[in-house]
């Protein structure tokens, strides 16, 4: 009988794919407003902060009884006292709505690519993307892990293709300057959002075949995301006649020919990998909090995302994504106090070893996420 667990490689790809989402499409535009040294500094700082935070989340999961999803973990360690039910209900309601609209935006973006590239009707494009993604989700964690693995391999190949093409079509040189501090800070915030795969950590921690390889999988997953982000950003800046706010538009327009299809594939797979992870997180939350069977949770987690994508305007959904960004920051800020409570009686066998209980390090990680939140106010 085949194992339903995922390998360390699949766990790494799950984490990498979960973070990509729509954020990576906006990074080249922000990066074009700073220098090469500023880009590398922002991505490096975001990588270190993200890796530390995700390792803390892994320990939070491993030291919790209700470890299937972050909602239950926060209830176990933080939502206590006479207002426990109120806090839990409010957080659940907001989280469920935000995840729903995240799923809807993935459908919309992927469908728009299908429509523009293949001339499909928008509604047909949405249904096709939803159908394929949902079939993978309902198949379970092992199939999701395998799908993430091969999708990320293809994404890596696509980015290498674009990198090579951009070297043959250089529009501008990238100077080794830092650029403006405001530009670098804005870029840092965008990259942090793109690296964020907090909801995939419980999935990886609970389903990886060898928990001793979880630390490696987390670091590798974020490193893969960082490498793809850097190469894609350099390609878009170097080869685009105009670096557009949605990077693939300017890049495909400049490179032409097969690049249109390749960029479309990149966007569709980026949305696909994120949809799988977020849909799985939504199912786990509904299962645990509403106490329904997994099939019912699947319907409740995914069908509303299709209906939302079909009937609500993208401008409204984009507005909800702003709220989603706020919730992502709040979730990150809840991790540190939750982690401290969960690990206070641990025997020291933590992902970061003795550093895992260093208050200065925890404060730095917390500050890095507050900085991420502050960066969203920079134009």
LUMTI-151907 format. One line per 5 residues: their letters; for each residue z, y, x of C-alpha. Coordinates in steps of 0.001 Angstrom, whole numbers. Each point is the difference from the previous one (the first is absolute). Example, Ala and Ser with C-alpha at 12.3 -4.5 7.8 and 13.67 -1.06 7.14 Angstrom:
2
AS> 7800 -4500 12300; -660 3440 1370;
//
This chain:
379
XXXXX> 0 0 0; -1010 3405 1365; 2770 2491 743; 343 2957 -2352; 1514 2014 2827;
XXXXX> -2025 2475 2049; -474 -61 3765; 1198 2813 2264; -3633 1098 393; -439 159 -3789;
XXXXX> 3289 1892 -345; -1210 2542 2571; -3264 453 -1890; 1901 354 -3290; 2038 2848 1500;
XXXXX> -3059 1623 1597; -2063 -217 -3191; 2794 1258 -2216; 213 3239 1940; -3697 921 175;
XXXXX> -593 1163 -3595; -1608 3345 -738; 1918 1843 2738; -2253 -1078 2856; -2995 1727 -1639;
XXXXX> 1730 3402 297; 1270 -381 3572; -3223 943 1898; -249 3337 -1839; 3590 887 944;
XXXXX> -549 -1299 3534; -3117 2157 449; 2245 3058 -247; 1962 -963 3115; -823 -1199 3530;
XXXXX> -342 -3493 1467; 3448 145 1609; 1464 1177 -3324; -1642 -2926 -1814; 1295 -2578 2467;
XXXXX> 3494 1541 -43; 155 57 -3815; -1191 -3607 -334; 2329 -1231 2775; 3024 1747 -1539;
XXXXX> -884 -1356 -3446; -403 -3510 1423; 3436 1 1656; 1768 1481 -3050; -1787 -2357 -2405;
XXXXX> 629 -3090 2118; 3713 812 208; 274 653 -3753; -1822 -3206 -927; 2187 -2048 2349;
XXXXX> 3069 1525 -1671; -1429 -960 -3397; -510 -3563 1249; 3680 -232 962; 935 1555 -3339;
XXXXX> -1972 -2758 -1753; 1406 -2819 2141; 3584 1184 -575; -305 303 -3789; 524 -2620 -2703;
XXXXX> -2544 1520 -2389; -2740 255 2598; -3281 -417 -1895; -675 3739 -337; 1492 3366 990;
XXXXX> 1087 886 -3525; 2412 -2940 -130; 1204 676 3534; 881 3608 -818; 1856 -1177 -3124;
XXXXX> 2013 -2420 2113; 1071 2508 2634; -333 3539 -1404; -172 223 -3788; 3692 -612 -646;
XXXXX> 2738 1458 -2183; 90 1162 -3607; -3560 1390 137; -1473 -3158 1531; -2170 -847 -3014;
XXXXX> -1208 3588 -364; -1044 289 3656; -1647 -3420 -71; -1898 684 -3224; -1238 3404 1147;
XXXXX> -1133 -1267 3387; -1691 -3020 -1569; -1848 2138 -2561; -1257 2504 2567; -903 -2711 2511;
XXXXX> -1888 -2071 -2582; -2043 3007 -1150; -797 1126 3544; -1100 -3488 1078; -2131 -235 -3155;
XXXXX> -1848 3197 868; -367 -1073 3627; -1768 -3136 -1222; -2177 2104 -2304; -1069 2315 2823;
XXXXX> -1024 -2998 2135; -2193 -1214 -2869; -1515 3463 -482; -814 588 3666; -1508 -3470 507;
XXXXX> -1957 262 -3260; -1411 3371 1017; -1324 -1594 3190; -1587 -2881 -1951; -1608 2459 -2410;
XXXXX> -1447 2256 2706; -1170 -2826 2266; -1316 -2546 -2487; -694 2160 -3055; 2463 -1865 -2237;
XXXXX> 1461 1568 -3119; 3482 1399 818; 1745 -2168 -2603; -1730 -3144 1307; 985 889 3581;
XXXXX> 3637 406 -1030; 85 -3309 -1865; -1644 -1872 2898; 2455 1372 2579; 2953 -686 -2300;
XXXXX> -1229 -3513 -788; -439 -1030 3631; 3277 1572 1145; 2032 -1403 -2886; -1334 -3522 506;
XXXXX> 1260 137 3583; 3392 1375 -1090; 539 -2686 -2647; -887 -2704 2553; 3239 691 1875;
XXXXX> 1325 1201 3335; -1874 -2511 2197; -3418 974 -1396; 996 3671 207; 947 -462 3661;
XXXXX> -3293 -1730 801; -1968 2678 -1900; 1805 2772 1867; -701 -1717 3319; -3751 -295 -483;
XXXXX> -290 3411 -1655; 1719 1653 2960; -2239 -1880 2443; -3054 1341 -1846; 1500 3512 -64;
XXXXX> 532 -244 3763; -3631 -1038 446; -1187 2868 -2186; 2026 2526 2006; -1399 -1364 3272;
XXXXX> -3530 333 -1431; 681 3611 -986; 1510 719 3415; -3087 -1302 1817; -2305 1910 -2371;
XXXXX> 1988 3195 538; -478 -284 3774; -3770 -33 -590; 241 2987 -2333; 2441 2440 1632;
XXXXX> 249 3286 -1883; 3008 1458 1769; 2132 -679 3050; 3747 -509 -350; 1964 2115 2436;
XXXXX> 3331 -1150 1423; 2030 2761 -1626; 2983 -96 -2305; -1274 2448 -2597; 2377 1742 -2381;
XXXXX> 3477 -1388 -582; -453 481 -3748; -3182 -2065 99; 1659 -2764 2020; 2980 -68 -2377;
XXXXX> -2259 -215 -3064; -1901 -2839 1671; 3274 -1769 854; 1001 35 -3669; -3336 -1430 -1147;
XXXXX> 117 -2760 2609; 3587 -853 -974; -1080 -407 -3627; -2926 -2161 1116; 2284 -2224 2101;
XXXXX> 2533 -421 -2811; 136 -3641 -1108; 3630 -176 -1111; -725 -2038 -3128; -1799 -2662 2041;
XXXXX> 3020 -682 2231; 1941 -2049 -2616; -3224 -1949 -648; -416 -739 3709; 3699 -676 662;
XXXXX> 393 -2433 -2895; -3278 -1864 481; -657 -182 3742; 25 -3550 1394; 2087 876 3050;
XXXXX> 2496 2829 -478; 398 258 3781; -3526 1451 63; 672 2633 -2668; 752 2746 2539;
XXXXX> -3276 -679 1820; -1902 -45 -3299; 1406 3389 -1046; -777 1711 3302; -3443 -1627 166;
XXXXX> -802 1017 -3584; 773 3664 603; -1768 -122 3389; -3159 -1373 -1657; 168 2788 -2570;
XXXXX> 444 2553 2805; -2978 -1345 1967; -2268 52 -3062; 1190 3516 -848; -693 1314 3517;
XXXXX> -3461 -1543 365; -1034 1045 -3514; 1280 3538 590; -1808 369 3327; -3218 -1356 -1552;
XXXXX> 154 2400 -2948; 742 3049 2151; -2537 -821 2713; -2953 -954 -2224; 393 1972 -3250;
XXXXX> -2126 3136 -290; 2814 1247 -2242; 3383 -1745 -19; 621 -281 -3734; 3340 -348 -1796;
XXXXX> -1050 -3552 -916; -1156 -1050 3462; -2529 -2672 -971; -2106 2535 -1942; -766 2128 3054;
XXXXX> -211 -2992 2346; -2468 -2029 -2078; -2076 3119 -675; -294 712 3729; -644 -3548 1206;
XXXXX> -2243 -1012 -2932; -1813 -3330 -448; 2372 -2974 -50; 3007 2257 493; 100 785 -3731;
XXXXX> 556 -3666 -844; 2384 -514 2926; 2138 3002 -997; 6 -1232 -3599; 1220 -3404 1185;
XXXXX> 2739 1666 2056; 1280 2000 -2993; -182 -2940 -2416; 1925 -2312 2338; 2609 2666 788;
XXXXX> 631 364 -3744; -58 -3789 -467; 2634 -747 2649; 2322 2690 -1367; -501 -1138 -3600;
XXXXX> 1055 -3565 846; 3278 1025 1625; 1003 2626 -2573; -906 -2263 -2944; 2132 -2773 1492;
XXXXX> 2906 2435 433; -377 1175 -3606; 39 -3608 -1248; 3159 -787 1995; 1746 3102 -1378;
XXXXX> -931 -771 -3624; 1006 -3664 392; 3404 874 1396; 895 3046 -2076; -1383 -948 -3429;
XXXXX> 643 -3744 425; -3424 -1212 -1125; -2150 -2860 1231; -2404 667 2829; -3138 -237 -2171;
XXXXX> 1381 2631 -2367; 991 2163 2966; -3536 -344 1379; -1468 1290 -3258; 2539 2828 -156;
XXXXX> -645 991 3614; -3798 -83 127; -1591 447 -3454; 1460 3529 -488; -1525 1023 3349;
XXXXX> -3478 -938 -1269; 523 1787 -3320; 1270 3071 1849; -3029 -20 2304; -2345 -372 -2978;
XXXXX> 1412 2695 -2252; 1945 2611 2008; -1734 2714 2074; 364 -314 3768; 1445 3546 191;
XXXXX> 3023 -1101 -2037; 473 -3149 2063; -307 1990 3237; 2795 2254 -1253; 2190 -3051 -589;
XXXXX> -707 -1053 3587; 1867 3115 1140; 3020 -1362 -1860; -729 -3312 1702; 276 1693 3371;
XXXXX> 3378 1402 -990; 1194 -3447 -1109; -1215 -1475 3305; 2127 2530 1867; 3029 -640 -2235;
XXXXX> -411 -3751 510; -120 508 3764; 3133 2148 -102; 1855 -2662 -2015; -745 -2609 2653;
XXXXX> 2401 1399 2621; 3201 37 -2121; -1033 -3339 -1536; -558 -1446 3459; 3402 1205 1247;
XXXXX> 1778 -1660 -2949; -2011 -3223 240; 555 -491 3726; 3583 1243 400; 1318 -3582 143;
XXXXX> -2980 -1538 1817; 603 -1892 3235; -2310 2299 1961; -3092 -2216 -299; -2218 2891 -1104;
XXXXX> -3663 834 608; 1002 2868 2286; 3003 -1805 1506; 2941 2271 783; -2233 3045 -510;
XXXXX> -121 -953 -3666; 3500 1429 -447; -497 3063 2172; 685 3005 -2236; -2113 2312 2172;
XXXXX> -3051 -2259 -337; 493 -299 -3767; 285 3784 -238; -3261 423 1937; -1811 -2418 -2316;
XXXXX> 1378 1827 -3028; -1043 3362 1473; -3522 -1305 644; -418 -745 -3712; 1462 3347 -1029;
XXXXX> -2571 1550 2359; -2699 -2037 -1741; 1089 1477 -3334; 40 3533 1423; -3505 -430 1424;
XXXX> -1465 -388 -3500; 633 3727 -598; -2212 1010 2934; -3539 1092 -888;
//
